[in-house]
């Protein structure tokens, strides 16, 4: 039986399915966390019926301490914490502006980075939040390792600095935000830019950042549109995928 936080657990489970539906975590690897307080977090764990992120259930979201132990009795009965839990806790400890962390293995982001393609503001109104995120910079953690201890996690956090998204070379990405929805949407935007960059170069084109005057014309459409409406779309999208399979 789950010990509270039903709404938050449901949100994280939905977010895992969104990542999978978008192709950012279509296997069994990846996880999302949400800070509960200064000592504990909700995080996707592996349970007795593990089938991958696309099949995440509310019961897979467990309440644990930052040290990896269960925060309440029974939380880890039959479930195991992610090997890369330090990736989450290091970001949450270092960043007061962050309450949610997404870690995923998007193939297009990995491929773009290994090909030497940086995440750049090559698009404009096509995806305004994504453009602005890319213009702010997307750093790279250059080690293709499993971030499974505090030393490696500290290295990763140092590389990430105060940026919202970090590419992990030969591995994936970490996205950090104040909400689960925002962290997932950031990851989707970066993946979209990576995919477009690969397509453009494959077609013989050249990547060009949009000019400053165009960047200055891009409005902030607000959280109601950028996050809330976008998230309703993502939920409708995965519900549609489920319906089409049934």
ChimeraX attribute file (.defattr): number of C-alpha atoms within 10 A of each C-alpha:
attribute: neighborCount
match mode: 1-to-1
recipient: residues
	/A:1	7
	/A:2	16
	/A:3	12
	/A:4	9
	/A:5	13
	/A:6	12
	/A:7	10
	/A:8	16
	/A:9	24
	/A:10	17
	/A:11	16
	/A:12	27
	/A:13	24
	/A:14	24
	/A:15	27
	/A:16	28
	/A:17	25
	/A:18	27
	/A:19	28
	/A:20	24
	/A:21	19
	/A:22	17
	/A:23	18
	/A:24	27
	/A:25	24
	/A:26	22
	/A:27	15
	/A:28	16
	/A:29	15
	/A:30	25
	/A:31	28
	/A:32	29
	/A:33	27
	/A:34	28
	/A:35	24
	/A:36	16
	/A:37	11
	/A:38	10
	/A:39	13
	/A:40	20
	/A:41	24
	/A:42	24
	/A:43	26
	/A:44	28
	/A:45	25
	/A:46	24
	/A:47	19
	/A:48	10
	/A:49	12
	/A:50	14
	/A:51	13
	/A:52	17
	/A:53	29
	/A:54	22
	/A:55	17
	/A:56	25
	/A:57	20
	/A:58	17
	/A:59	18
	/A:60	28
	/A:61	32
	/A:62	29
	/A:63	31
	/A:64	22
	/A:65	19
	/A:66	22
	/A:67	12
	/A:68	18
	/A:69	15
	/A:70	19
	/A:71	19
	/A:72	14
	/A:73	12
	/A:74	14
	/A:75	20
	/A:76	21
	/A:77	12
	/A:78	12
	/A:79	19
	/A:80	18
	/A:81	20
	/A:82	19
	/A:83	13
	/A:84	18
	/A:85	23
	/A:86	21
	/A:87	26
	/A:88	28
	/A:89	25
	/A:90	20
	/A:91	26
	/A:92	24
	/A:93	15
	/A:94	14
	/A:95	16
	/A:96	9
	/A:97	14
	/A:98	21
	/A:99	22
	/A:100	27
	/A:101	28
	/A:102	29
	/A:103	28
	/A:104	26
	/A:105	24
	/A:106	24
	/A:107	18
	/A:108	21
	/A:109	30
	/A:110	20
	/A:111	18
	/A:112	21
	/A:113	20
	/A:114	13
	/A:115	10
	/A:116	8
	/A:117	16
	/A:118	20
	/A:119	25
	/A:120	23
	/A:121	23
	/A:122	19
	/A:123	20
	/A:124	18
	/A:125	13
	/A:126	9
	/A:127	16
	/A:128	19
	/A:129	21
	/A:130	25
	/A:131	24
	/A:132	17
	/A:133	20
	/A:134	23
	/A:135	16
	/A:136	13
	/A:137	16
	/A:138	17
	/A:139	18
	/A:140	18
	/A:141	21
	/A:142	15
	/A:143	14
	/A:144	11
	/A:145	12
	/A:146	13
	/A:147	21
	/A:148	14
	/A:149	14
	/A:150	15
	/A:151	12
	/A:152	18
	/A:153	21
	/A:154	18
	/A:155	16
	/A:156	23
	/A:157	22
	/A:158	13
	/A:159	17
	/A:160	22
	/A:161	14
	/A:162	15
	/A:163	16
	/A:164	23
	/A:165	26
	/A:166	25
	/A:167	26
	/A:168	27
	/A:169	19
	/A:170	19
	/A:171	24
	/A:172	23
	/A:173	24
	/A:174	29
	/A:175	27
	/A:176	30
	/A:177	23
	/A:178	17
	/A:179	17
	/A:180	25
	/A:181	22
	/A:182	23
	/A:183	25
	/A:184	28
	/A:185	23
	/A:186	23
	/A:187	26
	/A:188	20
	/A:189	18
	/A:190	26
	/A:191	24
	/A:192	18
	/A:193	24
	/A:194	23
	/A:195	17
	/A:196	17
	/A:197	25
	/A:198	19
	/A:199	12
	/A:200	12
	/A:201	12
	/A:202	10
	/A:203	9
	/A:204	8
	/A:205	11
	/A:206	11
	/A:207	17
	/A:208	11
	/A:209	15
	/A:210	15
	/A:211	11
	/A:212	8
	/A:213	8
	/A:214	10
	/A:215	18
	/A:216	8
	/A:217	10
	/A:218	15
	/A:219	10
	/A:220	11
	/A:221	11
	/A:222	10
	/A:223	11
	/A:224	10
	/A:225	12
	/A:226	16
	/A:227	20
	/A:228	14
	/A:229	12
	/A:230	16
	/A:231	19
	/A:232	12
	/A:233	12
	/A:234	22
	/A:235	16
	/A:236	13
	/A:237	15
	/A:238	20
	/A:239	15
	/A:240	12
	/A:241	12
	/A:242	11
	/A:243	9
	/A:244	8
	/A:245	6
	/A:246	6
